């Protein structure tokens, strides 16, 4: 395939009736050149769209993180995973926003709050109405993604930590994290069992 270049400016076309997971609405259409590229590559009709943050919203599940929003990511705005050696699967399969090096593998499973540059990230387990820390979503994640379930006979793996960014709730300047920014762990638990409780 030839190289496809997509401009960073918002495209002028709007596509209605776009659906993603349980959300549906309108999105910005990247145009016919992008459509042809993906149609040719995948062998079926495609349109490349961008989330239209000017007219649409998609909430993070308020049970876990009230007031936060996502675009076309799975369930949370951010995912962090630590660098693993001798992986049987490439890291790009997980599509993390942040890949951390220099810590023990899977140590992110123990972090409950940390800082990258001037931004605070946390695992969304606090009920925003009561300020009580609850078991979700970690309890469910440990049931479905923990190695005891996924790989009971093999070496422990892990699949990263879903996150929200405290500063994303405030207006202001564009927020940017750069490759090489240090990470400061503010709060963590002692064991993965504690993280899920």
C-alpha positions as CSV (number, residue, x, y, z in Angstrom):
1,X,0.0,0.0,0.0
2,X,1.1,3.6,-0.7
3,X,1.6,5.8,2.3
4,X,-1.6,7.5,3.5
5,X,-1.2,10.9,5.0
6,X,-4.1,12.4,7.1
7,X,-3.9,16.1,7.9
8,X,-4.2,17.0,11.6
9,X,-6.8,19.8,10.9
10,X,-10.4,18.8,11.2
11,X,-11.9,17.5,8.0
12,X,-14.9,19.4,6.6
13,X,-17.1,16.3,5.9
14,X,-19.5,14.9,8.5
15,X,-20.6,11.3,8.6
16,X,-23.9,10.6,10.3
17,X,-25.0,7.2,11.8
18,X,-21.5,6.2,13.0
19,X,-21.6,3.6,15.8
20,X,-18.9,2.4,18.1
21,X,-19.5,0.0,21.0
22,X,-22.8,1.3,22.5
23,X,-22.4,4.9,21.2
24,X,-23.8,6.3,18.0
25,X,-23.7,9.8,16.5
26,X,-21.9,11.8,13.9
27,X,-18.2,11.9,13.2
28,X,-15.8,13.8,11.0
29,X,-15.1,12.0,7.7
30,X,-11.5,12.0,6.6
31,X,-12.5,12.0,2.9
32,X,-12.4,9.8,-0.2
33,X,-8.7,9.3,-0.4
34,X,-8.6,7.7,3.1
35,X,-11.8,5.8,2.3
36,X,-10.3,4.3,-0.9
37,X,-7.0,3.4,1.0
38,X,-8.8,1.4,3.7
39,X,-11.3,-0.1,1.2
40,X,-8.5,-1.4,-1.0
41,X,-6.5,-2.7,2.0
42,X,-9.4,-4.4,3.8
43,X,-11.3,-5.5,0.7
44,X,-14.6,-4.0,1.8
45,X,-16.2,-0.6,1.9
46,X,-14.7,1.6,4.6
47,X,-14.8,5.2,5.8
48,X,-12.1,6.6,8.2
49,X,-13.7,8.9,10.7
50,X,-12.5,11.1,13.6
51,X,-14.5,11.7,16.8
52,X,-16.3,15.1,16.5
53,X,-15.6,16.5,20.0
54,X,-17.2,19.8,19.0
55,X,-20.7,18.3,18.7
56,X,-20.6,14.8,20.3
57,X,-19.8,13.4,23.8
58,X,-19.2,9.8,25.0
59,X,-19.1,9.4,28.7
60,X,-16.8,7.0,30.7
61,X,-19.1,4.7,32.7
62,X,-20.2,7.0,35.6
63,X,-20.1,4.1,38.0
64,X,-16.3,4.2,37.7
65,X,-15.3,7.7,36.7
66,X,-18.1,10.3,36.6
67,X,-17.4,13.4,34.6
68,X,-14.8,11.9,32.3
69,X,-15.1,11.4,28.6
70,X,-13.7,9.2,25.8
71,X,-13.7,9.4,22.1
72,X,-13.1,6.3,20.1
73,X,-11.0,4.5,22.7
74,X,-12.4,1.4,24.4
75,X,-13.7,2.4,27.8
76,X,-11.2,4.8,29.4
77,X,-9.3,7.8,28.1
78,X,-5.8,6.3,28.8
79,X,-4.1,3.0,29.1
80,X,-0.6,2.5,30.6
81,X,1.5,-0.7,30.4
82,X,5.0,-1.4,31.5
83,X,7.8,-2.7,29.2
84,X,7.9,-6.5,29.2
85,X,10.8,-8.6,28.0
86,X,10.4,-11.7,25.9
87,X,6.8,-11.0,25.1
88,X,5.0,-13.6,23.1
89,X,2.8,-10.8,21.7
90,X,3.9,-7.4,20.4
91,X,3.0,-4.4,22.6
92,X,1.2,-2.7,19.7
93,X,-1.6,-5.2,20.0
94,X,-2.6,-3.5,23.3
95,X,-2.4,0.0,21.9
96,X,-1.4,1.7,25.2
97,X,-1.2,5.5,25.4
98,X,1.8,5.1,27.7
99,X,4.5,2.5,27.6
100,X,6.7,2.7,30.8
101,X,10.3,1.4,30.9
102,X,12.6,1.1,33.9
103,X,10.2,-0.6,36.4
104,X,9.4,-4.2,37.2
105,X,7.1,-5.9,34.7
106,X,3.4,-5.5,35.6
107,X,4.2,-3.0,38.4
108,X,1.5,-0.7,36.9
109,X,-1.1,-3.1,38.3
110,X,-0.1,-1.9,41.8
111,X,-0.2,1.8,41.0
112,X,-3.4,3.6,42.0
113,X,-2.2,7.2,41.4
114,X,0.8,8.6,39.6
115,X,2.1,11.7,37.8
116,X,3.6,12.1,34.3
117,X,5.0,15.6,33.8
118,X,2.5,17.9,35.6
119,X,-0.5,15.6,35.0
120,X,-2.1,13.3,37.6
121,X,-3.5,10.0,36.5
122,X,-5.5,7.6,38.7
123,X,-7.2,4.2,38.4
124,X,-10.9,5.0,38.3
125,X,-12.2,3.2,41.4
126,X,-13.6,6.1,43.5
127,X,-17.3,6.7,43.6
128,X,-17.5,10.4,42.8
129,X,-20.8,10.8,44.7
130,X,-19.6,9.3,48.0
131,X,-15.8,9.5,47.7
132,X,-15.7,5.9,48.7
133,X,-13.1,3.7,47.0
134,X,-14.9,0.7,45.5
135,X,-13.7,-2.6,44.0
136,X,-14.6,-1.8,40.4
137,X,-13.4,-1.8,37.8
138,X,-10.4,-3.7,39.2
139,X,-12.4,-6.6,40.6
140,X,-13.9,-7.3,37.2
141,X,-10.6,-6.8,35.4
142,X,-8.8,-9.2,37.7
143,X,-11.5,-11.8,37.0
144,X,-11.2,-11.5,33.2
145,X,-7.7,-10.3,32.5
146,X,-5.6,-11.7,35.4
147,X,-3.1,-14.4,34.5
148,X,-4.8,-16.8,37.0
149,X,-7.7,-16.7,34.5
150,X,-6.0,-16.1,31.2
151,X,-2.8,-18.1,31.6
152,X,-3.1,-20.4,34.6
153,X,-0.2,-22.7,33.5
154,X,2.1,-20.0,32.2
155,X,4.2,-17.1,33.3
156,X,2.3,-14.0,34.6
157,X,1.7,-11.4,31.9
158,X,-0.7,-8.6,32.6
159,X,-2.4,-6.2,30.2
160,X,-2.0,-2.7,31.5
161,X,-3.9,-0.2,33.6
162,X,-7.0,1.8,32.6
163,X,-6.7,5.4,33.7
164,X,-8.3,8.8,33.9
165,X,-6.4,12.1,34.0
166,X,-7.5,14.6,36.7
167,X,-6.5,17.6,34.6
168,X,-8.8,16.6,31.8
169,X,-11.7,17.9,33.8
170,X,-10.5,21.4,33.7
171,X,-10.4,23.9,30.8
172,X,-7.2,25.6,29.7
173,X,-4.1,25.2,27.6
174,X,-3.5,22.1,25.5
175,X,-2.1,19.3,27.7
176,X,0.9,17.3,26.4
177,X,2.9,14.4,27.7
178,X,6.2,13.7,25.9
179,X,8.3,10.6,25.3
180,X,10.9,10.5,28.1
181,X,8.8,12.3,30.7
182,X,9.5,10.8,34.1
183,X,6.7,9.0,36.0
184,X,6.2,9.6,39.7
185,X,4.2,7.0,41.6
186,X,2.1,8.8,44.2
187,X,0.0,5.9,45.6
188,X,0.2,2.2,45.2
189,X,-0.9,-1.0,46.8
190,X,1.3,-3.9,47.9
191,X,-0.2,-6.8,46.0
192,X,-2.4,-7.3,42.9
193,X,-5.0,-8.9,45.3
194,X,-5.2,-5.6,47.1
195,X,-5.6,-3.7,43.9
196,X,-8.7,-5.8,43.1
197,X,-10.2,-5.4,46.5
